[in-house]
Amino acid sequence: MLKYNYIARDESGKVVKGEMLAESELELGSKIAKLGYYLTKYKVSKGPVRTKGISKRFHLKDADILRFTFQLATLIDAGLPLLEGLKDMAREAGDERAQTIIDDIRYRVEAGETLEGALSFHPTSFPQLYRAIIGAGEATGKLGQVLHDLTVLLEWQMELNSKIKEAATYPIILSLVLIGVVTLLVVRVIPMFTPIFEELHASLPLPTQIVLGVSYTVRHYWYVFIIAIVGAVFGYRMLVSTPAGRFKADSVKLKLPLFGILIRKIALSRFVHTFALSFRAGINLLTCLDIAKKTTGNVRLERAIANARDSVNVGEKLAGSLQVSGEFPPMVIRMIAVGEQTGSLTTSLLKIAEYYDKEVASSVRKIFTAFEPIMIVTMGVVVGGIAMSIFMPMFQMVEKMG
């Protein structure tokens, strides 16, 4: 492998200089042509190829990745060569972090790497799915199209996360208020009544005894609760760190009241979106399944997709292979079966994705709307129960005095 200093020109005659690794002059000319340039002069150089190493701490946020993808798609659609597009994007980057990463990608492409290969040096910013689709676009000559498809996928993911956060905000606030009010009552208010009850020398009702006992335990043994919480978190992490434990935990998630249905719909929505985009980009079916299964975020569903993938590998139909697991709704199975029979699997997958776009948004809204009154009733019952347990002895005392 030799390093060449080269001079090239684009279609407008603009001169471009750079360095590139190649086995021969023919390979050098081929790599330069793939970048959209015409090689005019070159010479063998010595020393390492110039690259900009970047720290692992540099990574792009979701909004930055979306902006990068959209801008690159726009520049390529405008007919600008890839290297020139990356140069313009690095020059116009809004912050140093993004500029550093784009510059590093540009230097690697200039040195002969494919765009997929250059992105692979930044796995925290560009995951496997992203890189695989880019690679398929480069191989099929549809880089502009797959970049637009990736833009749509990234926008959908960000919109979904935004809807979930927005819908969950009010229930979370109510939960925090409930915890705060109960803590205030147990730690501050109830102790004020304890001396009064002691002076009565009367038999206290069972609810009052329970509340006083809880108050005493929280105030004097608060560290036990902290240890219990930390232990529960640590225990859960230990559980999900093993394949069997993660499978059990994810299975329980799918069976949770209210939220289990939502978790399954979100997981299936991610799978279908990713599968459709990968297959449309020209990636083979087995690789599409390997990539898409990792986006579900649920090991139980991942295992079902992996088993279906193994069945497809030995000649079985995809729809029948997915149906065996029992994890996929009949509508999904039917649509995939129709797509396989008619040779329009991409269209069927996109229809399923469109359906789940509406279903997920509707389920998020319905579940969290139903969760709000549940939290309000819970707050009323808990706070009211504590108040009644405190006033019950006083009511009894007033009755006796009467």
C-alpha positions in Angstrom: 0.0 0.0 0.0 1.5 3.3 -1.1 0.7 6.9 -0.2 0.1 9.3 -3.0 0.0 13.1 -3.1 -2.5 14.0 -5.8 -4.0 16.9 -7.7 -7.4 16.5 -9.2 -10.2 18.6 -10.7 -14.0 18.5 -10.4 -16.4 19.0 -13.3 -16.2 22.7 -12.9 -12.4 22.7 -13.2 -11.8 23.5 -9.5 -8.4 22.1 -8.3 -8.4 19.7 -5.3 -5.3 18.5 -3.6 -4.9 15.7 -1.1 -3.3 12.4 0.1 -4.6 8.9 -0.5 -3.6 5.3 0.1 -3.7 3.0 -2.9 -2.1 -0.2 -4.2 -1.3 1.3 -7.6 -1.9 4.3 -9.9 -4.9 2.5 -11.4 -6.5 2.1 -8.0 -5.7 5.7 -7.1 -7.4 6.9 -10.3 -10.5 4.7 -9.5 -10.7 6.0 -5.9 -10.4 9.6 -7.1 -13.2 9.0 -9.7 -15.5 7.6 -7.1 -15.1 10.9 -5.2 -16.3 12.8 -8.3 -12.9 14.1 -9.5 -10.6 13.7 -12.4 -7.0 12.8 -11.5 -4.5 15.2 -13.2 -1.2 14.7 -11.3 0.2 12.4 -8.6 3.4 11.3 -7.0 4.3 8.7 -4.4 5.0 10.3 -1.0 6.6 9.0 2.2 5.4 9.1 5.8 2.0 8.3 7.3 -1.3 9.6 5.7 -2.6 12.7 7.4 -5.5 11.9 9.6 -7.0 13.7 12.6 -7.4 11.3 15.5 -10.2 12.3 17.8 -10.9 11.4 21.4 -13.6 8.8 22.2 -15.4 11.5 24.2 -16.5 13.3 21.0 -19.8 12.1 19.8 -22.8 13.7 18.1 -26.2 14.2 19.6 -29.4 13.0 17.9 -30.1 16.4 16.6 -26.6 16.7 15.2 -26.8 13.4 13.4 -30.1 14.4 11.9 -28.6 17.7 10.7 -25.5 15.9 9.3 -27.7 13.4 7.4 -30.1 16.0 6.0 -27.3 18.4 4.9 -25.3 15.6 3.2 -28.4 14.3 1.4 -29.2 17.9 0.2 -25.6 18.5 -1.0 -25.4 15.1 -2.9 -28.8 15.8 -4.5 -27.4 19.1 -5.7 -24.7 17.2 -7.5 -21.8 18.1 -5.2 -19.1 15.4 -4.9 -19.0 13.7 -1.5 -15.7 15.2 -0.5 -16.7 18.7 -1.4 -20.0 18.2 0.6 -18.1 17.1 3.7 -15.7 20.0 3.4 -18.7 22.5 3.2 -20.4 20.8 6.2 -17.3 20.9 8.3 -16.9 24.6 7.5 -20.5 25.4 8.4 -20.6 23.1 11.5 -22.2 24.9 14.5 -19.7 23.7 17.2 -16.2 22.4 17.5 -17.4 18.8 18.4 -19.3 18.4 15.1 -16.6 20.1 13.1 -14.0 17.8 14.5 -16.0 14.6 13.7 -16.9 15.7 10.2 -13.3 16.8 9.5 -12.1 13.3 10.6 -14.7 11.6 8.3 -13.6 13.9 5.4 -9.9 13.1 6.0 -10.6 9.4 6.0 -12.7 9.6 2.8 -9.9 11.6 1.2 -7.4 8.9 2.2 -9.4 6.3 0.3 -12.0 5.1 2.9 -15.6 4.6 1.9 -18.1 6.8 3.7 -19.3 3.7 5.6 -15.7 2.9 6.6 -15.1 6.5 7.7 -18.3 6.5 9.8 -17.2 3.2 11.5 -14.5 5.1 13.4 -17.4 6.9 15.2 -19.6 4.1 16.4 -21.1 6.1 19.3 -22.4 8.7 16.8 -23.3 6.4 13.9 -24.6 3.0 15.0 -24.5 -0.2 12.9 -27.8 0.4 11.3 -26.8 3.8 10.0 -23.5 2.5 8.7 -25.0 -0.5 7.0 -27.6 1.5 5.2 -24.9 4.0 4.1 -22.8 1.1 2.8 -25.8 -0.3 0.8 -26.4 3.1 -0.7 -22.8 3.4 -1.8 -22.8 -0.1 -3.3 -26.0 0.5 -5.2 -25.4 4.1 -6.2 -28.4 5.3 -4.2 -26.5 7.2 -1.5 -28.8 10.3 -1.9 -31.9 8.2 -1.5 -30.8 6.3 1.5 -29.7 9.5 3.2 -33.2 10.9 2.7 -34.6 7.7 4.1 -32.3 7.9 7.1 -33.4 11.5 7.6 -37.1 10.3 7.8 -36.1 7.5 10.2 -34.2 9.8 12.5 -37.0 12.4 12.5 -39.5 9.6 13.4 -37.3 8.4 16.3 -36.9 11.9 17.7 -40.6 12.6 17.3 -41.5 9.3 19.1 -39.1 10.1 22.0 -40.6 13.6 22.2 -44.2 12.3 22.4 -43.3 9.8 25.1 -41.5 12.4 27.2 -44.3 14.9 26.7 -47.0 12.4 27.7 -45.1 11.1 30.7 -44.3 14.6 32.1 -47.5 15.1 34.0 -47.8 11.6 35.5 -44.1 11.9 36.7 -44.8 15.3 38.3 -47.9 13.8 40.0 -45.8 10.9 41.3 -43.1 13.2 42.6 -45.8 15.4 44.3 -47.3 12.3 45.9 -43.9 11.1 47.2 -43.1 14.6 48.5 -46.5 15.1 50.3 -46.4 11.7 51.9 -42.8 12.2 53.0 -43.7 15.6 54.5 -46.6 14.1 56.4 -44.6 11.2 57.7 -41.5 13.1 58.7 -42.9 16.4 59.9 -46.6 16.4 60.5 -47.2 13.1 62.2 -44.5 13.5 64.9 -46.3 16.6 66.0 -49.3 14.5 67.1 -47.3 11.7 68.8 -47.0 13.5 72.2 -50.7 14.2 72.2 -51.5 10.5 71.6 -49.1 9.5 74.4 -50.8 11.8 76.9 -54.2 10.2 76.1 -53.1 6.8 77.4 -55.8 5.3 75.2 -55.9 2.4 72.9 -55.2 3.7 69.4 -57.0 2.4 66.3 -55.0 0.0 64.1 -54.6 2.5 61.2 -53.2 5.1 63.6 -50.7 2.6 65.0 -49.6 1.6 61.5 -49.0 5.3 60.5 -47.2 6.1 63.7 -45.0 3.0 63.3 -44.2 3.9 59.7 -43.3 7.5 60.8 -41.0 6.3 63.5 -39.3 3.8 61.2 -38.7 6.4 58.5 -37.4 9.0 60.9 -35.0 6.7 62.8 -34.1 4.1 60.2 -34.2 6.1 57.0 -30.8 4.7 55.9 -32.4 1.2 55.7 -34.8 2.5 52.9 -31.8 4.0 51.0 -29.9 0.8 51.3 -33.0 -1.1 50.1 -33.4 1.2 47.1 -29.7 1.0 46.2 -29.8 -2.8 46.6 -32.9 -3.1 44.4 -31.2 -1.0 41.7 -28.0 -3.0 41.9 -29.9 -6.3 42.0 -31.8 -5.3 38.9 -28.6 -4.4 37.0 -27.1 -7.7 38.1 -30.2 -9.5 36.8 -30.2 -7.8 33.4 -26.4 -8.3 33.0 -27.0 -12.0 32.3 -28.8 -13.2 29.1 -31.3 -15.3 31.1 -32.0 -12.4 33.5 -32.4 -9.9 30.7 -34.8 -12.3 28.9 -37.0 -12.6 32.1 -37.0 -8.9 32.8 -38.0 -8.1 29.2 -40.7 -10.7 29.3 -42.1 -9.1 32.4 -42.1 -5.7 30.7 -44.3 -7.0 27.9 -46.8 -8.3 30.4 -47.1 -5.1 32.5 -50.6 -3.7 32.9 -51.2 -0.7 30.5 -47.5 -0.3 29.7 -46.9 -3.8 28.4 -49.0 -3.1 25.3 -47.2 0.2 24.7 -43.8 -1.3 25.1 -44.6 -4.1 22.5 -46.0 -1.6 20.0 -43.0 0.7 20.3 -40.6 -2.3 19.9 -42.5 -3.6 16.8 -42.6 -0.1 15.3 -38.9 0.3 15.6 -38.4 -3.2 14.1 -40.6 -2.5 11.1 -39.2 0.9 10.4 -35.7 -0.3 10.5 -36.5 -3.5 8.5 -38.3 -1.5 5.8 -35.5 1.1 5.5 -32.8 -1.6 5.4 -34.6 -3.7 2.8 -35.4 -0.7 0.6 -31.7 0.3 0.7 -30.8 -3.0 -1.0 -29.5 -5.0 2.0 -30.2 -8.7 1.8 -33.0 -10.1 3.9 -31.0 -12.0 6.5 -28.8 -9.0 7.2 -31.9 -6.8 7.5 -33.2 -9.1 10.2 -29.9 -9.1 12.0 -29.8 -5.3 12.0 -33.5 -4.7 12.7 -33.8 -7.1 15.7 -31.3 -5.0 17.7 -33.5 -1.9 17.5 -36.5 -3.5 19.3 -34.8 -2.9 22.7 -36.4 -6.2 24.0 -34.5 -9.5 24.2 -37.6 -11.6 24.0 -38.5 -10.1 20.7 -34.9 -10.2 19.5 -34.8 -13.9 20.2 -38.1 -14.4 18.2 -36.7 -12.4 15.3 -33.4 -14.4 15.5 -35.2 -17.7 15.4 -37.3 -16.4 12.4 -34.0 -15.4 10.7 -32.6 -18.9 11.1 -35.8 -20.4 9.6 -35.6 -18.0 6.6 -31.9 -19.1 6.2 -33.0 -22.7 5.5 -35.7 -21.7 3.1 -38.8 -20.9 5.1 -41.0 -17.9 4.4 -40.6 -14.9 6.6 -44.2 -14.5 7.6 -44.5 -18.1 8.7 -41.3 -17.9 10.6 -42.4 -14.9 12.5 -45.8 -16.4 13.2 -44.3 -19.4 15.0 -43.0 -17.2 17.8 -46.5 -15.9 18.7 -44.9 -12.5 19.4 -46.2 -10.7 16.3 -49.8 -9.5 15.7 -51.8 -11.2 13.0 -52.0 -8.0 11.0 -48.2 -7.8 10.8 -48.0 -11.4 9.7 -50.7 -11.0 7.0 -49.1 -7.9 5.6 -45.6 -9.5 5.4 -47.2 -12.6 3.8 -48.9 -10.5 1.1 -45.6 -8.7 0.5 -43.7 -11.9 0.0 -46.4 -13.3 -2.3 -46.6 -10.2 -4.5 -42.9 -9.4 -4.5 -43.6 -6.0 -2.8 -42.3 -6.7 0.7 -40.9 -3.1 1.0 -44.3 -1.6 0.3 -45.9 -3.9 2.8 -43.3 -3.0 5.5 -43.8 0.7 4.8 -47.6 0.2 5.2 -47.1 -1.5 8.6 -44.7 1.2 9.7 -47.3 3.8 8.7 -50.0 1.9 10.7 -47.7 1.7 13.8 -46.9 5.4 13.6 -50.6 6.1 14.3 -51.0 3.3 16.8 -48.0 4.2 18.9 -49.0 7.9 19.1 -52.6 6.9 20.0 -51.5 4.4 22.6 -49.1 6.8 24.3 -51.9 9.4 24.5 -54.5 6.9 25.8 -52.3 5.2 28.4 -50.9 8.3 30.0 -54.3 10.0 29.8 -55.7 7.0 31.8 -52.7 7.1 34.1 -53.3 10.7 35.3 -56.7 10.0 37.1 -55.2 6.9 38.6 -52.4 8.9 40.1 -54.9 11.6 41.4 -57.1 9.0 43.0 -54.0 7.3 44.5 -52.9 10.6 45.9 -56.3 11.3 47.4 -56.5 7.8 49.0 -53.0 7.9 50.5 -53.2 11.4 51.8 -56.8 11.1 53.0 -55.9 7.7 54.7 -53.1 9.3 56.6 -55.2 12.2 57.7 -58.0 10.0 58.8 -55.7 7.7 60.8 -54.4 10.8 62.7 -57.9 12.3 63.4 -59.6 9.0 64.4 -58.2 9.0 68.0 -59.3 12.6 68.4 -62.8 11.8 67.2 -62.9 9.0 69.7 -61.8 11.3 72.5 -64.5 13.9 71.6 -67.1 11.2 71.6 -66.0 10.0 75.1 -66.0 13.5 76.4 -69.5 14.0 75.0 
